[in-house]
Amino acid sequence: MKETKIFSSHISSDYPENFDMKSFYNSLRQAATSSIWFEVSETVNNDNHRLVFIAAESIASLQSNNVNKLQYRSGEKTETIETDELNFWDKTAEWQKKNIPENNSHPYNGLLGFSSYDSIQLIENISLKKYAEERESSQLPLFKFSLYRYIYVFNITLSQVVCINNYYDGESEEMTEMKEQLKNTLNTGLNGFLVSDAEEKDCTEEEFLEKVNKAKHHCQIGNVFQLVVSRRFSRNYTGDPWTFFVKLKNNSAQYYFFLEEENYTIAGASPETHFSSSDGLAIVKPIAGTYKKTMHKEKDALLEKELLADPKENAEHNMLVDLARNDLSRYAKDVYISKLKTIEHYNNVIHMVSQVQGQLNTELNTVRLIKEFLPAGTLSGAPKYKAVQLIDDIESSSRSYYGGLLGWIGFNNDINTCILIRSTLFENGMMTYRAGAGVVISSDPQKELEEVNNKITLILNTLKEFRSYTL
């Protein structure tokens, strides 16, 4: 591929107190074939500020549509190359090098995108049967990361915005136009969104209980210590997924995201960090342990104590903290548990959360690095490799995007990605969502089913905001 130089310009300014960020993004996305909203309540820098990345019009992208092919795109040129396990990541690093701006760019400049659960096949020597069976029915790639022409990073804490313009050699910079766009945003309003009242499931409740018992059996005979078993739900829909996302944002979460591509959209409100790093400090935050809230302050305070004392939830949590520590120790030094078993509240559940951190080796290929942590132990089990194999045998369908990651990779090697849970994939008139529960020897199958139902409530309650139709 002929090399084309990329340049970058940026400017920082305040934005008005009454600025309508949702209308601003909505107007940008309607004029672009690809765009993203990535909102981070966790730290992206050491200041712990709340940031919203809004980006539109991809000028370069890297994606893999299957385990043997890597697709480069720069401007109007697309090249698909055959790869193998020996050169795949060398080719990835080559693309990254070619698509870093020539001049000094802002620390927030970088790639935005996602990687599916199924992309574990690019890292581990493993083939997923369910993925192979369903691959032809979806246009969702294994992963895709893009460099966008227009990137706006809003610092909600400081009411400031950084405008970043990436462009090719020979093109004009558009900083003036980007600033004008901020001033002249019209209230575009929301388009309609309707959802079918018929929900399809990849297994019945009775079948799911049986899957939990199978997982327990594998724990009992020593194949794994813990295994996450999930269910897939789906409905037909018509209209604009952005309208669904706007309602979904009324729920509490650490991350909010809306990634729109030509053939698919991913939207969600995730509570869990997949991997983050800032100035070489790497963080993994395992969430394991879930109770349904009562919505009464005093009762929920008692539930916190019950959750922290629950033997099953603690056993699961301890294993996954150890797994996170082991994963991070492969790429960082001075790894330690900085927070252990804290309680976080979300709309309908409380979670037990820990934090593991260490000093990262910043010479690593960042795209490959985040994939090395896929899937998170909280979405697979321990030991991870065996858990992934068993999940493929036990579950009824491919996980696809669910349990993957979405987020930002800075050109300065800072990273912030979340786990794709409490989220939905919109594709071919169908919205798909999923939830799972961690199974250990002492698991009660009925309670694991209830945990799945509690986790999916976020999506279901949002859907209640919309008129449904009967097929």
C-alpha positions as CSV (number, residue, x, y, z in Angstrom):
1,M,0.0,0.0,0.0
2,K,1.3,3.5,-0.9
3,E,2.1,5.4,2.3
4,T,0.1,8.6,2.8
5,K,1.2,11.0,5.6
6,I,-1.4,12.1,8.1
7,F,-1.3,15.4,10.0
8,S,-3.2,16.6,13.0
9,S,-4.3,20.0,14.4
10,H,-6.1,20.8,17.6
11,I,-7.5,23.6,19.7
12,S,-9.0,23.8,23.2
13,S,-11.8,26.1,24.3
14,D,-14.7,26.4,26.7
15,Y,-18.2,25.3,25.7
16,P,-21.4,27.0,26.7
17,E,-23.2,25.8,29.8
18,N,-26.4,25.1,27.9
19,F,-24.6,23.3,25.1
20,D,-26.7,20.3,23.8
21,M,-24.1,17.6,23.4
22,K,-26.6,15.0,22.2
23,S,-27.9,17.2,19.4
24,F,-24.4,18.0,18.5
25,Y,-23.5,14.4,18.1
26,N,-26.7,13.6,16.3
27,S,-26.0,16.2,13.7
28,L,-22.5,14.9,13.2
29,R,-23.5,11.3,12.8
30,Q,-26.2,12.1,10.3
31,A,-23.5,13.5,8.0
32,A,-21.0,10.6,8.4
33,T,-20.9,6.9,7.6
34,S,-19.2,6.1,10.8
35,S,-19.2,7.8,14.3
36,I,-18.8,7.1,18.0
37,W,-19.8,8.5,21.3
38,F,-17.6,7.1,24.1
39,E,-18.2,8.6,27.6
40,V,-15.8,7.8,30.4
41,S,-16.6,8.4,34.0
42,E,-13.4,6.5,34.9
43,T,-10.1,8.1,34.6
44,V,-8.5,8.6,31.2
45,N,-5.9,10.8,32.7
46,N,-4.7,11.2,36.2
47,D,-7.2,14.0,36.9
48,N,-10.2,11.7,37.1
49,H,-12.2,14.0,34.9
50,R,-15.4,12.8,33.2
51,L,-14.8,12.9,29.4
52,V,-16.9,12.4,26.3
53,F,-15.2,11.4,23.1
54,I,-17.3,12.3,20.0
55,A,-15.8,11.4,16.7
56,A,-17.0,11.2,13.1
57,E,-15.8,10.3,9.6
58,S,-13.2,7.5,9.8
59,I,-10.2,8.3,7.5
60,A,-8.3,5.1,8.3
61,S,-9.2,1.8,9.9
62,L,-7.9,-1.6,10.8
63,Q,-10.2,-4.5,11.1
64,S,-10.3,-8.3,10.9
65,N,-13.3,-10.0,9.4
66,N,-12.0,-13.5,10.1
67,V,-9.0,-15.1,11.7
68,N,-7.0,-15.3,8.5
69,K,-7.5,-11.8,7.1
70,L,-6.6,-8.2,8.1
71,Q,-8.1,-5.3,6.3
72,Y,-6.3,-2.0,6.1
73,R,-8.1,1.2,5.0
74,S,-6.5,4.6,4.4
75,G,-8.7,7.2,2.8
76,E,-10.4,5.7,-0.2
77,K,-7.9,2.8,-0.4
78,T,-8.7,-0.6,1.1
79,E,-6.3,-3.5,1.2
80,T,-7.1,-7.0,2.5
81,I,-4.1,-9.2,3.3
82,E,-3.9,-12.9,4.1
83,T,-2.3,-13.4,7.5
84,D,-1.2,-16.2,9.8
85,E,-0.5,-16.4,13.5
86,L,3.1,-15.6,12.9
87,N,2.7,-12.3,11.1
88,F,-0.8,-11.0,12.1
89,W,0.4,-8.7,14.9
90,D,3.4,-7.6,12.9
91,K,1.0,-6.4,10.2
92,T,-1.1,-4.7,12.9
93,A,1.9,-2.8,14.2
94,E,2.8,-1.8,10.7
95,W,-0.6,-0.2,10.1
96,Q,-0.4,1.6,13.5
97,K,2.9,3.1,12.6
98,K,1.7,4.3,9.2
99,N,-1.4,6.0,10.7
100,I,0.1,8.0,13.5
101,P,0.1,11.8,12.6
102,E,3.5,13.1,11.5
103,N,3.3,16.2,13.7
104,N,2.8,16.4,17.5
105,S,-0.9,15.7,18.2
106,H,-3.0,16.2,21.3
107,P,-2.7,13.5,24.0
108,Y,-6.4,12.7,23.4
109,N,-5.8,11.9,19.7
110,G,-5.9,8.2,18.9
111,L,-7.9,5.3,17.8
112,L,-11.5,4.5,18.8
113,G,-13.2,1.2,18.2
114,F,-14.1,-2.3,19.6
115,S,-13.1,-5.9,19.7
116,S,-15.5,-8.8,20.0
117,Y,-15.4,-11.7,22.4
118,D,-14.7,-13.9,19.4
119,S,-11.5,-12.0,18.6
120,I,-9.8,-14.1,21.3
121,Q,-9.1,-16.5,18.4
122,L,-6.5,-13.9,17.2
123,I,-4.5,-14.2,20.5
124,E,-5.1,-17.7,21.7
125,N,-4.6,-21.0,19.8
126,I,-8.3,-21.7,19.9
127,S,-11.2,-22.1,17.4
128,L,-14.7,-21.2,18.5
129,K,-17.3,-23.6,16.9
130,K,-20.3,-21.3,17.5
131,Y,-18.5,-18.4,15.8
132,A,-17.7,-20.6,12.8
133,E,-21.4,-21.7,12.6
134,E,-22.8,-18.2,12.8
135,R,-20.1,-16.1,11.0
136,E,-21.9,-15.8,7.7
137,S,-25.1,-14.4,9.3
138,S,-23.4,-11.2,10.6
139,Q,-21.3,-8.4,9.1
140,L,-19.7,-7.6,12.5
141,P,-15.9,-7.9,12.3
142,L,-13.8,-9.6,14.9
143,F,-12.5,-6.1,15.7
144,K,-12.3,-2.6,14.2
145,F,-10.4,0.5,15.3
146,S,-10.5,3.7,13.4
147,L,-8.8,7.1,13.2
148,Y,-11.4,9.7,12.8
149,R,-11.2,13.0,10.9
150,Y,-13.1,14.9,13.5
151,I,-12.6,14.2,17.2
152,Y,-14.2,16.3,20.0
153,V,-13.2,15.5,23.6
154,F,-15.6,17.2,26.1
155,N,-14.3,17.6,29.6
156,I,-17.6,17.7,31.5
157,T,-15.8,18.4,34.8
158,L,-14.2,21.6,33.4
159,S,-16.7,22.5,30.7
160,Q,-14.0,22.5,28.1
161,V,-13.6,20.8,24.7
162,V,-10.6,19.8,22.7
163,C,-11.2,19.8,18.9
164,I,-8.8,17.4,17.0
165,N,-8.7,17.4,13.2
166,N,-6.8,14.6,11.4
167,Y,-6.2,14.9,7.7
168,Y,-4.0,13.6,4.9
169,D,-1.1,15.4,3.3
170,G,-2.6,17.7,0.6
171,E,-5.9,18.2,2.4
172,S,-6.7,21.4,4.3
173,E,-7.1,21.5,8.0
174,E,-10.7,22.2,9.2
175,M,-10.3,23.7,12.7
176,T,-12.3,26.8,11.8
177,E,-15.2,24.6,10.5
178,M,-15.0,22.4,13.7
179,K,-15.3,25.5,15.9
180,E,-18.2,26.7,13.9
181,Q,-19.9,23.4,14.2
182,L,-19.9,23.8,17.9
183,K,-21.6,27.2,17.7
184,N,-24.2,26.3,15.1
185,T,-25.6,23.0,16.3
186,L,-29.3,22.7,15.7
187,N,-31.6,20.8,18.0
188,T,-32.2,17.9,15.6
189,G,-34.7,16.0,17.7
190,L,-35.0,12.3,18.0
191,N,-36.2,9.9,15.3
192,G,-38.7,7.1,16.1
193,F,-37.8,3.8,17.6
194,L,-40.1,0.8,17.9
195,V,-39.4,-2.7,19.2
196,S,-41.1,-6.0,18.8
197,D,-42.9,-7.3,21.9
198,A,-41.7,-10.8,21.0
199,E,-38.4,-11.6,22.7
200,E,-36.4,-14.6,21.3
201,K,-34.0,-16.5,23.5
202,D,-31.2,-18.9,22.6
203,C,-32.3,-21.2,25.3
204,T,-35.3,-21.7,27.7
205,E,-35.0,-21.1,31.4
206,E,-34.9,-24.9,32.0
207,E,-32.1,-25.3,29.4
208,F,-30.2,-22.5,31.1
209,L,-30.5,-24.2,34.5
210,E,-29.1,-27.4,32.9
211,K,-26.2,-25.4,31.5
212,V,-25.4,-24.1,35.0
213,N,-25.4,-27.6,36.3
214,K,-23.0,-28.6,33.5
215,A,-20.7,-25.7,34.5
216,K,-21.0,-26.8,38.2
217,H,-19.9,-30.3,37.1
218,H,-16.8,-29.0,35.4
219,C,-16.0,-27.1,38.6
220,Q,-16.5,-30.2,40.7
221,I,-14.2,-32.4,38.6
222,G,-11.5,-29.7,38.6
223,N,-11.6,-28.6,34.9
224,V,-12.2,-25.0,36.1
225,F,-12.7,-23.1,39.3
226,Q,-15.3,-20.8,37.9
227,L,-17.2,-20.6,34.6
228,V,-19.4,-17.8,33.3
229,V,-22.6,-19.0,31.5
230,S,-24.7,-16.5,29.5
231,R,-28.0,-16.3,27.6
232,R,-28.7,-14.4,24.4
233,F,-31.9,-12.4,23.9
234,S,-33.1,-10.7,20.7
235,R,-36.0,-8.7,19.3
236,N,-36.9,-7.1,15.9
237,Y,-36.8,-3.3,15.9
238,T,-37.5,-0.4,13.5
239,G,-36.2,3.1,13.7
240,D,-33.1,4.8,15.0
241,P,-30.9,3.0,17.7
242,W,-29.6,6.5,18.8
243,T,-33.1,7.2,20.3
244,F,-32.8,4.0,22.3
245,F,-29.3,5.0,23.5
246,V,-30.5,8.5,24.6
247,K,-33.0,6.7,26.9
248,L,-30.4,4.2,28.1
249,K,-28.2,7.0,29.3
250,N,-30.7,7.8,32.0
251,N,-29.2,4.8,33.8
252,S,-26.1,4.9,36.0
253,A,-22.9,3.5,34.5
254,Q,-19.1,4.1,34.4
255,Y,-19.2,4.1,30.6
256,Y,-21.7,5.0,27.9
257,F,-21.0,4.2,24.2
258,F,-22.7,4.4,20.9
259,L,-20.7,3.1,17.9
260,E,-22.3,3.5,14.5
261,E,-21.0,1.8,11.4
262,E,-22.6,1.4,8.0
263,N,-24.0,-2.1,8.7
264,Y,-24.2,-2.3,12.5
265,T,-24.5,-0.3,15.7
266,I,-23.3,-1.1,19.3
267,A,-24.9,0.8,22.2
268,G,-24.5,0.3,25.9
269,A,-24.0,1.5,29.5
270,S,-21.2,-0.6,31.0
271,P,-20.2,-0.6,34.7
272,E,-16.9,-2.4,34.1
273,T,-13.4,-1.3,33.0
274,H,-11.8,-3.8,30.6
275,F,-8.3,-2.2,30.7
276,S,-7.0,1.3,31.3
277,S,-3.6,2.9,31.5
278,S,-2.4,6.5,32.0
279,D,1.2,7.6,32.1
280,G,2.2,3.9,32.3
281,L,-0.1,3.1,35.3
282,A,-2.2,0.2,34.2
283,I,-5.6,-0.7,35.9
284,V,-7.9,-3.7,35.7
285,K,-11.2,-3.5,37.7
286,P,-12.9,-6.9,38.1
287,I,-16.5,-6.9,39.0
288,A,-17.8,-10.2,40.5
289,G,-20.6,-10.4,43.0
290,T,-24.1,-9.1,42.3
291,Y,-27.2,-8.6,44.3
292,K,-30.5,-7.1,43.2
293,K,-31.4,-3.8,44.9
294,T,-34.6,-3.3,46.8
295,M,-34.7,0.4,46.1
296,H,-34.9,1.0,49.9
297,K,-31.9,2.7,51.4
298,E,-31.8,0.9,54.7
299,K,-32.5,-2.5,53.1
300,D,-29.8,-2.0,50.4
301,A,-27.3,-1.0,53.1
302,L,-28.0,-4.5,54.7
303,L,-27.7,-6.1,51.3
304,E,-24.2,-4.6,51.0
305,K,-23.1,-6.4,54.2
306,E,-24.8,-9.6,53.0
307,L,-23.0,-9.4,49.6
308,L,-19.6,-8.9,51.3
309,A,-20.2,-11.9,53.6
310,D,-21.7,-14.2,50.9
311,P,-19.3,-17.3,50.7
312,K,-20.2,-18.0,47.0
313,E,-19.8,-14.4,45.8
314,N,-16.6,-14.0,47.7
315,A,-15.1,-17.3,46.3
316,E,-16.0,-16.1,42.8
317,H,-14.6,-12.6,43.4
318,N,-11.3,-13.8,45.0
319,M,-10.6,-16.1,42.0
320,L,-11.2,-13.3,39.5
321,V,-9.1,-10.8,41.4
322,D,-6.2,-13.4,41.3
323,L,-6.8,-13.9,37.6
324,A,-6.7,-10.1,37.0
325,R,-3.5,-9.9,38.9
326,N,-1.9,-12.7,37.0
327,D,-3.0,-11.2,33.6
328,L,-1.6,-7.8,34.5
329,S,1.6,-9.3,35.8
330,R,2.5,-10.6,32.3
331,Y,2.8,-7.0,31.0
332,A,3.4,-4.8,34.1
333,K,5.6,-4.8,37.2
334,D,4.9,-3.8,40.8
335,V,1.4,-5.3,40.5
336,Y,-0.8,-5.0,43.5
337,I,-4.5,-4.9,44.6
338,S,-5.2,-1.2,45.2
339,K,-8.9,-1.6,46.1
340,L,-10.5,-4.8,47.4
341,K,-14.2,-5.6,47.5
342,T,-15.7,-2.2,47.4
343,I,-19.4,-1.8,46.7
344,E,-20.8,0.1,43.7
345,H,-24.4,0.9,43.2
346,Y,-26.2,0.8,39.8
347,N,-29.9,1.3,38.9
348,N,-31.1,-2.1,39.9
349,V,-28.1,-4.0,41.2
350,I,-25.1,-3.6,43.5
351,H,-21.7,-5.0,42.6
352,M,-18.6,-6.1,44.5
353,V,-15.6,-4.4,42.8
354,S,-11.8,-4.6,43.2
355,Q,-9.0,-2.8,41.4
356,V,-5.6,-4.2,40.4
357,Q,-2.8,-1.9,39.1
358,G,0.8,-1.9,38.1
359,Q,3.5,-0.1,36.0
360,L,3.0,-1.0,32.4
361,N,5.6,-1.8,29.7
362,T,4.8,1.0,27.3
363,E,6.8,-0.5,24.5
364,L,4.0,-3.0,23.8
365,N,1.7,-2.9,20.7
366,T,-1.4,-1.3,22.2
367,V,-3.9,-3.0,20.0
368,R,-2.5,-6.4,20.8
369,L,-2.1,-5.4,24.5
370,I,-5.8,-4.8,25.1
371,K,-6.6,-8.1,23.3
372,E,-4.3,-10.0,25.6
373,F,-6.8,-9.2,28.4
374,L,-9.7,-10.7,26.3
375,P,-11.9,-12.0,27.5
376,A,-12.0,-10.5,31.0
377,G,-12.0,-13.3,33.7
378,T,-15.3,-11.8,34.9
379,L,-16.8,-12.8,31.5
380,S,-15.2,-16.2,31.1
381,G,-13.9,-17.9,34.3
382,A,-10.7,-19.4,35.6
383,P,-8.5,-20.8,34.3
384,K,-9.4,-18.6,31.3
385,Y,-8.3,-20.8,28.4
386,K,-10.2,-23.9,29.6
387,A,-13.2,-21.7,30.5
388,V,-13.4,-20.3,26.9
389,Q,-13.4,-23.8,25.5
390,L,-16.1,-25.0,27.9
391,I,-18.3,-21.9,27.2
392,D,-18.2,-22.7,23.5
393,D,-19.4,-26.2,24.3
394,I,-22.1,-25.3,26.8
395,E,-23.7,-22.1,25.5
396,S,-26.3,-22.2,22.7
397,S,-24.9,-19.4,20.5
398,S,-21.9,-17.3,19.6
399,R,-21.1,-14.5,22.0
400,S,-20.3,-12.1,19.1
401,Y,-19.7,-8.6,20.5
402,Y,-20.8,-9.5,24.1
403,G,-17.9,-9.7,26.5
404,G,-15.6,-7.9,24.2
405,L,-14.3,-4.4,24.6
406,L,-14.9,-0.9,23.3
407,G,-12.9,2.3,23.8
408,W,-10.0,4.5,23.1
409,I,-6.3,3.9,22.4
410,G,-4.2,7.1,22.5
411,F,-1.2,7.6,20.3
412,N,0.7,8.4,23.6
413,N,0.0,4.7,24.6
414,D,-2.7,5.7,27.2
415,I,-5.7,3.4,27.0
416,N,-9.3,3.3,28.3
417,T,-11.6,0.5,27.3
418,C,-14.8,-1.0,28.9
419,I,-16.3,-4.4,28.7
420,L,-19.2,-4.9,26.4
421,I,-21.9,-5.8,28.9
422,R,-25.3,-4.1,29.5
423,S,-25.2,-3.4,25.8
424,T,-26.9,-4.3,22.6
425,L,-26.0,-5.0,19.0
426,F,-28.3,-3.6,16.2
427,E,-27.9,-5.3,12.9
428,N,-30.2,-6.3,10.1
429,G,-33.4,-5.1,11.9
430,M,-32.6,-7.2,15.0
431,M,-31.3,-6.0,18.4
432,T,-29.3,-8.6,20.4
433,Y,-28.4,-8.4,24.1
434,R,-26.9,-10.9,26.5
435,A,-26.1,-11.4,30.2
436,G,-24.3,-14.1,32.2
437,A,-23.6,-15.4,35.7
438,G,-20.5,-16.8,37.3
439,V,-20.8,-20.4,38.3
440,V,-18.8,-22.1,41.0
441,I,-19.2,-25.4,42.9
442,S,-21.6,-23.9,45.5
443,S,-23.8,-22.1,42.9
444,D,-27.6,-22.4,43.1
445,P,-28.8,-22.7,39.5
446,Q,-32.0,-20.7,40.2
447,K,-30.0,-17.9,41.7
448,E,-27.7,-17.8,38.7
449,L,-30.8,-17.5,36.4
450,E,-32.0,-14.6,38.6
451,E,-28.7,-12.9,38.3
452,V,-28.9,-13.0,34.5
453,N,-32.4,-11.6,34.6
454,N,-31.3,-8.8,37.0
455,K,-28.4,-7.8,34.7
456,I,-30.7,-7.7,31.6
457,T,-33.2,-5.5,33.4
458,L,-31.3,-2.4,32.4
459,I,-32.0,-3.1,28.7
460,L,-35.6,-4.3,29.3
461,N,-36.5,-1.2,31.4
462,T,-35.2,1.0,28.7
463,L,-37.3,-0.8,26.1
464,K,-40.4,-0.1,28.2
465,E,-39.9,3.5,27.3
466,F,-40.9,2.7,23.7
467,R,-44.0,1.6,21.9
468,S,-43.8,-2.1,20.9
469,Y,-45.4,-3.8,18.0
470,T,-46.6,-7.4,17.3
471,L,-45.1,-9.3,14.5
